[in-house]
Amino acid sequence: MTGKKEILQALKNEFAKCVPEAEHYFGKIGEGYSPPAFLYLPSFNEESRHNAFFQDTNREIQIIYFGRTDGYGTTDFDEKLEIEEKVTAFLNTFLLPVGNRTLLFTYETQDADEQLSFYIRFEYKEDAPFAMFKEEENMDAAENVHFTERVK
């Protein structure tokens, strides 16, 4: 299964390629961090099972950029534009390699409390855990079930 942790790590790897000088934090950013830095926050998660074989998964990750600030605590405008341009080069691929698969995503760029913020949304299908197949013969059958999704 493709979980939040794997997606967060894959996003961090891609953002680190775009902005190698930045530090990366998951969940919270402590006092004393040194900019530039990215904070990765899972902001939405939904899993829907339609049958025993697959589930729809929707995830959204918010990534906040903390840049250098002026004497008033405002992030440098030119720096925000530069970082947005660097990261958008990756975001415009709309593809994220995660483990042995590649996920399609959409994104929005906004300001959150005067910080540059990216909202990245994933919608994908995956095999559901086969907890209900306890008998060995059913488990063998379940392991060989795969699905395909048609793209219109």
Secondary structure, 3 states (H helix, E strand, C coil): CCCHHHHHHHHHHHHHHHCCCCEEEECCCCCCCCCCEEEEEEEEEEEEECCCCEEEEEEEEEEEEECCECCCCCECHHHHHHHHHHHHHHHCCCEEEECCEEEEEEEEEEEECCEEEEEEEEEEEEECCCCCCCCHHHHHHHHCCCCCCCCC
